[in-house]
Amino acid sequence: QVQVVESGGGLVQAGGSLRLSCAASGSIFRAHAMGWYRQAPGKQREFVASITSGDITTYADSVKGRFTISRDNAKNTVYLQMNSLKLEDTAVYYCYQGRGSLVYWGQGTQVTVSS
């Protein structure tokens, strides 16, 4: 089966940057759609960004102009470059990789932005 492993989270000051990675392995699965959700304390999980196999990207309004999603198909990896981080970006970030109705999720990685 597919395993999805996230890395790159941590503590950063407001205005700083982080780069998250999400790598899938363990099967011949090759994702068509990849992306990121996040969940802040006391809030519902929300969409952050997605990218298709054709490199079409979509972003939540809250992160447009600050976050960039990209993918490396040869490595089965999706990335999230986060710049100009704000306090409200603090959340657990979850990546997903999917094809049709088959979706795999990462374990989540904590991003904490301090003032």
MDAnalysis code that builds the backbone (N, CA, C; Angstrom):
import MDAnalysis as mda
import numpy as np

u = mda.Universe.empty(345, n_residues=115, atom_resindex=np.repeat(np.arange(115), 3), trajectory=True)
u.add_TopologyAttr("name", ["N", "CA", "C"] * 115)
u.add_TopologyAttr("resid", np.arange(1, 116))
u.add_TopologyAttr("resname", ["GLN", "VAL", "GLN", "VAL", "VAL", "GLU", "SER", "GLY", "GLY", "GLY", "LEU", "VAL", "GLN", "ALA", "GLY", "GLY", "SER", "LEU", "ARG", "LEU", "SER", "CYS", "ALA", "ALA", "SER", "GLY", "SER", "ILE", "PHE", "ARG", "ALA", "HIS", "ALA", "MET", "GLY", "TRP", "TYR", "ARG", "GLN", "ALA", "PRO", "GLY", "LYS", "GLN", "ARG", "GLU", "PHE", "VAL", "ALA", "SER", "ILE", "THR", "SER", "GLY", "ASP", "ILE", "THR", "THR", "TYR", "ALA", "ASP", "SER", "VAL", "LYS", "GLY", "ARG", "PHE", "THR", "ILE", "SER", "ARG", "ASP", "ASN", "ALA", "LYS", "ASN", "THR", "VAL", "TYR", "LEU", "GLN", "MET", "ASN", "SER", "LEU", "LYS", "LEU", "GLU", "ASP", "THR", "ALA", "VAL", "TYR", "TYR", "CYS", "TYR", "GLN", "GLY", "ARG", "GLY", "SER", "LEU", "VAL", "TYR", "TRP", "GLY", "GLN", "GLY", "THR", "GLN", "VAL", "THR", "VAL", "SER", "SER"])
u.atoms.positions = np.array([
    [0.827, -1.194, 0.000],
    [0.000, 0.000, 0.000],
    [0.866, 1.250, 0.000],
    [0.227, 2.365, -0.250],
    [0.922, 3.642, -0.325],
    [1.130, 4.202, 1.074],
    [2.325, 4.717, 1.319],
    [2.626, 5.468, 2.526],
    [2.979, 6.894, 2.139],
    [2.471, 7.850, 2.901],
    [2.699, 9.260, 2.634],
    [3.350, 9.873, 3.865],
    [4.520, 10.463, 3.679],
    [5.297, 11.006, 4.781],
    [5.542, 12.491, 4.558],
    [5.189, 13.305, 5.556],
    [5.379, 14.739, 5.503],
    [6.593, 15.154, 6.325],
    [7.202, 16.263, 5.931],
    [8.312, 16.825, 6.675],
    [8.403, 18.318, 6.400],
    [9.164, 19.028, 7.227],
    [9.436, 20.435, 6.997],
    [8.738, 21.404, 7.923],
    [7.839, 20.925, 8.767],
    [7.160, 21.809, 9.698],
    [8.088, 22.281, 10.799],
    [7.607, 23.239, 11.580],
    [8.405, 23.750, 12.671],
    [7.912, 25.086, 13.163],
    [8.767, 25.748, 13.933],
    [8.476, 27.050, 14.515],
    [9.202, 28.126, 13.725],
    [8.477, 29.168, 13.355],
    [9.060, 30.248, 12.570],
    [8.434, 31.570, 12.985],
    [9.204, 32.644, 12.896],
    [8.679, 33.965, 13.210],
    [7.797, 34.488, 12.089],
    [6.849, 35.340, 12.448],
    [6.012, 35.981, 11.442],
    [6.881, 36.678, 10.406],
    [6.507, 36.515, 9.141],
    [7.290, 37.055, 8.047],
    [8.316, 36.091, 7.493],
    [8.549, 34.994, 8.180],
    [9.514, 34.003, 7.745],
    [8.943, 33.014, 6.756],
    [9.747, 31.981, 6.458],
    [9.378, 31.001, 5.443],
    [9.632, 29.580, 5.919],
    [8.851, 28.657, 5.381],
    [9.040, 27.232, 5.565],
    [8.706, 26.524, 4.266],
    [9.304, 25.356, 4.066],
    [9.007, 24.532, 2.911],
    [8.614, 23.137, 3.386],
    [7.387, 22.743, 3.090],
    [6.887, 21.435, 3.457],
    [7.043, 20.461, 2.298],
    [7.337, 19.209, 2.626],
    [7.448, 18.157, 1.629],
    [6.510, 17.018, 1.988],
    [6.035, 16.320, 0.969],
    [5.115, 15.205, 1.156],
    [5.436, 14.159, 0.106],
    [6.018, 13.046, 0.537],
    [6.471, 12.004, -0.376],
    [5.649, 10.730, -0.202],
    [5.240, 10.152, -1.309],
    [4.493, 8.896, -1.313],
    [5.356, 7.769, -1.846],
    [5.225, 6.599, -1.233],
    [5.987, 5.435, -1.660],
    [5.251, 4.162, -1.275],
    [5.758, 3.024, -1.762],
    [5.243, 1.733, -1.332],
    [4.351, 0.999, -2.315],
    [4.059, 1.612, -3.451],
    [3.243, 0.965, -4.467],
    [3.509, 1.606, -5.816],
    [2.807, 1.118, -6.828],
    [2.934, 1.714, -8.155],
    [1.989, 2.892, -8.344],
    [1.309, 3.280, -7.273],
    [0.383, 4.396, -7.332],
    [1.085, 5.666, -7.788],
    [0.483, 6.364, -8.715],
    [0.957, 7.664, -9.173],
    [-0.216, 8.625, -9.121],
    [-0.073, 9.641, -8.309],
    [-1.172, 10.561, -8.054],
    [-1.440, 11.478, -9.235],
    [-2.713, 11.728, -9.474],
    [-3.122, 12.753, -10.414],
    [-3.231, 14.100, -9.719],
    [-3.885, 14.105, -8.567],
    [-4.074, 15.326, -7.804],
    [-3.282, 15.263, -6.501],
    [-2.632, 16.350, -6.175],
    [-1.903, 16.475, -4.924],
    [-2.249, 17.804, -4.284],
    [-2.154, 17.869, -2.968],
    [-2.451, 19.139, -2.334],
    [-2.293, 19.126, -0.839],
    [-2.764, 20.217, -0.230],
    [-2.598, 20.449, 1.193],
    [-3.862, 21.008, 1.812],
    [-4.181, 20.519, 2.996],
    [-5.175, 21.092, 3.875],
    [-4.494, 21.463, 5.186],
    [-5.170, 22.263, 6.000],
    [-4.639, 22.582, 7.318],
    [-5.772, 22.693, 8.314],
    [-5.440, 22.488, 9.582],
    [-6.420, 22.586, 10.651],
    [-5.807, 23.323, 11.827],
    [-6.370, 24.481, 12.131],
    [-5.936, 25.274, 13.262],
    [-6.720, 24.868, 14.503],
    [-6.182, 25.146, 15.688],
    [-6.880, 24.789, 16.923],
    [-8.289, 25.369, 16.980],
    [-9.272, 24.524, 17.260],
    [-10.648, 24.959, 17.389],
    [-11.359, 25.244, 16.087],
    [-10.738, 24.943, 14.957],
    [-11.343, 25.224, 13.671],
    [-11.426, 23.964, 12.815],
    [-12.276, 24.021, 11.793],
    [-12.398, 22.921, 10.852],
    [-11.198, 22.883, 9.919],
    [-10.949, 21.699, 9.374],
    [-9.894, 21.564, 8.389],
    [-10.278, 22.352, 7.138],
    [-9.320, 23.105, 6.595],
    [-9.596, 23.938, 5.443],
    [-8.617, 23.661, 4.310],
    [-9.098, 23.862, 3.105],
    [-8.281, 23.705, 1.916],
    [-7.223, 24.792, 1.840],
    [-6.011, 24.413, 1.419],
    [-4.918, 25.362, 1.276],
    [-4.506, 25.516, -0.188],
    [-4.139, 24.401, -0.827],
    [-3.644, 24.464, -2.198],
    [-3.705, 23.092, -2.844],
    [-3.779, 23.066, -4.166],
    [-3.774, 21.812, -4.906],
    [-3.050, 21.993, -6.228],
    [-2.624, 20.866, -6.799],
    [-1.944, 20.883, -8.087],
    [-2.296, 19.606, -8.834],
    [-2.589, 19.736, -10.121],
    [-2.943, 18.593, -10.944],
    [-1.716, 18.026, -11.637],
    [-1.904, 16.897, -12.324],
    [-0.810, 16.300, -13.082],
    [-0.340, 17.204, -14.202],
    [-1.193, 18.122, -14.633],
    [-0.825, 19.100, -15.640],
    [-0.304, 20.400, -15.056],
    [-0.009, 20.400, -13.760],
    [0.564, 21.551, -13.055],
    [-0.388, 22.739, -12.982],
    [-1.676, 22.464, -12.987],
    [-2.656, 23.509, -12.740],
    [-2.818, 23.654, -11.234],
    [-2.637, 24.857, -10.735],
    [-2.649, 25.097, -9.297],
    [-3.875, 25.882, -8.870],
    [-4.290, 25.632, -7.634],
    [-5.403, 26.337, -7.022],
    [-5.018, 26.670, -5.590],
    [-5.369, 27.880, -5.140],
    [-5.019, 28.321, -3.797],
    [-6.221, 28.894, -3.075],
    [-6.240, 28.700, -1.775],
    [-7.200, 29.410, -0.952],
    [-6.871, 30.892, -0.966],
    [-7.903, 31.722, -0.878],
    [-7.681, 33.168, -0.909],
    [-6.723, 33.623, 0.193],
    [-6.754, 32.954, 1.320],
    [-5.956, 33.359, 2.464],
    [-4.458, 33.192, 2.255],
    [-4.054, 32.384, 1.262],
    [-2.631, 32.121, 1.047],
    [-2.140, 32.574, -0.316],
    [-3.011, 33.066, -1.167],
    [-2.608, 33.508, -2.497],
    [-1.533, 34.583, -2.414],
    [-0.506, 34.432, -3.233],
    [0.593, 35.383, -3.254],
    [1.667, 35.107, -2.236],
    [1.401, 34.192, -1.295],
    [2.371, 33.877, -0.259],
    [2.854, 32.430, -0.327],
    [1.956, 31.509, -0.685],
    [2.294, 30.088, -0.749],
    [2.408, 29.643, -2.201],
    [3.281, 28.677, -2.450],
    [3.445, 28.102, -3.773],
    [3.484, 26.588, -3.669],
    [2.619, 25.917, -4.417],
    [2.606, 24.462, -4.447],
    [3.304, 23.983, -5.716],
    [4.044, 22.890, -5.608],
    [4.726, 22.311, -6.754],
    [4.828, 20.807, -6.560],
    [5.210, 20.086, -7.609],
    [5.310, 18.635, -7.513],
    [6.480, 18.121, -8.326],
    [7.005, 16.987, -7.902],
    [8.050, 16.276, -8.604],
    [7.525, 14.871, -8.830],
    [7.043, 14.604, -10.025],
    [6.421, 13.320, -10.312],
    [7.400, 12.150, -10.201],
    [8.654, 12.383, -10.564],
    [9.650, 11.322, -10.487],
    [9.887, 10.870, -9.054],
    [9.677, 11.773, -8.094],
    [9.876, 11.462, -6.684],
    [8.569, 11.254, -5.931],
    [7.444, 11.306, -6.640],
    [6.126, 11.177, -6.011],
    [5.985, 12.131, -4.825],
    [6.391, 13.362, -5.037],
    [6.463, 14.331, -3.952],
    [5.754, 15.626, -4.321],
    [5.045, 16.182, -3.350],
    [4.432, 17.488, -3.494],
    [5.026, 18.402, -2.425],
    [5.227, 19.659, -2.782],
    [5.846, 20.628, -1.893],
    [4.906, 21.804, -1.652],
    [5.113, 22.464, -0.534],
    [4.418, 23.706, -0.248],
    [5.434, 24.703, 0.287],
    [5.765, 25.688, -0.531],
    [6.649, 26.769, -0.119],
    [5.799, 27.865, 0.502],
    [6.064, 28.183, 1.756],
    [5.272, 29.150, 2.503],
    [6.150, 30.345, 2.836],
    [5.800, 31.499, 2.295],
    [6.522, 32.736, 2.543],
    [5.618, 33.733, 3.259],
    [6.240, 34.752, 3.828],
    [5.505, 35.814, 4.522],
    [4.480, 35.235, 5.493],
    [4.925, 34.309, 6.303],
    [4.017, 33.607, 7.199],
    [3.397, 34.547, 8.226],
    [2.131, 34.286, 8.526],
    [1.361, 35.064, 9.478],
    [0.969, 34.201, 10.667],
    [0.600, 34.848, 11.761],
    [0.176, 34.119, 12.948],
    [-0.977, 33.176, 12.628],
    [-1.891, 33.598, 11.773],
    [-3.052, 32.794, 11.447],
    [-2.736, 31.585, 10.579],
    [-1.493, 31.462, 10.114],
    [-1.075, 30.274, 9.384],
    [-0.751, 29.111, 10.314],
    [-0.705, 29.362, 11.597],
    [-0.430, 28.310, 12.563],
    [-1.492, 27.219, 12.473],
    [-1.059, 25.989, 12.236],
    [-1.981, 24.872, 12.059],
    [-1.183, 23.590, 11.863],
    [-1.896, 22.475, 11.893],
    [-1.340, 21.215, 11.431],
    [-1.653, 21.108, 9.945],
    [-0.639, 20.874, 9.150],
    [-0.790, 20.799, 7.709],
    [-0.789, 19.347, 7.261],
    [-1.780, 18.979, 6.452],
    [-1.940, 17.628, 5.954],
    [-1.856, 17.620, 4.435],
    [-1.026, 16.776, 3.888],
    [-0.959, 16.632, 2.441],
    [-1.800, 15.441, 2.000],
    [-2.189, 15.455, 0.744],
    [-2.884, 14.321, 0.161],
    [-2.379, 14.082, -1.248],
    [-2.489, 12.833, -1.662],
    [-2.191, 12.446, -3.031],
    [-3.286, 11.497, -3.472],
    [-3.886, 11.793, -4.611],
    [-5.028, 11.005, -5.032],
    [-5.115, 10.788, -6.524],
    [-5.925, 9.771, -6.861],
    [-6.241, 9.467, -8.236],
    [-7.662, 8.942, -8.247],
    [-8.551, 9.676, -8.880],
    [-9.953, 9.326, -8.822],
    [-10.452, 9.376, -7.398],
    [-11.103, 8.298, -6.965],
    [-11.621, 8.224, -5.612],
    [-10.603, 7.697, -4.608],
    [-9.420, 7.329, -5.070],
    [-8.381, 6.779, -4.201],
    [-7.502, 7.912, -3.696],
    [-7.538, 8.162, -2.392],
    [-6.815, 9.276, -1.793],
    [-6.025, 8.798, -0.582],
    [-4.784, 9.230, -0.490],
    [-3.929, 8.927, 0.649],
    [-3.518, 10.222, 1.321],
    [-3.489, 10.181, 2.658],
    [-3.187, 11.363, 3.455],
    [-1.900, 11.192, 4.239],
    [-1.163, 12.279, 4.407],
    [-0.007, 12.290, 5.275],
    [-0.420, 12.359, 6.734],
    [0.557, 12.204, 7.617],
    [0.277, 12.151, 9.049],
    [0.063, 13.529, 9.675],
    [0.378, 14.572, 8.949],
    [0.273, 15.926, 9.454],
    [1.594, 16.428, 10.001],
    [1.869, 17.700, 9.781],
    [3.067, 18.323, 10.327],
    [2.696, 19.689, 10.895],
    [3.210, 19.978, 12.083],
    [2.848, 21.201, 12.795],
    [3.643, 22.391, 12.271],
    [2.933, 23.463, 11.969],
    [3.544, 24.744, 11.626],
    [3.082, 25.763, 12.651],
    [4.026, 26.367, 13.347],
    [3.713, 27.364, 14.355],
    [4.417, 28.669, 14.010],
    [3.644, 29.734, 13.895],
    [4.177, 31.050, 13.564],
    [4.088, 31.929, 14.803],
    [5.199, 32.497, 15.201],
    [5.266, 33.321, 16.398],
    [5.459, 34.784, 16.038],
    [5.052, 35.660, 16.947],
    [5.198, 37.092, 16.739],
    [6.575, 37.562, 17.130],
])
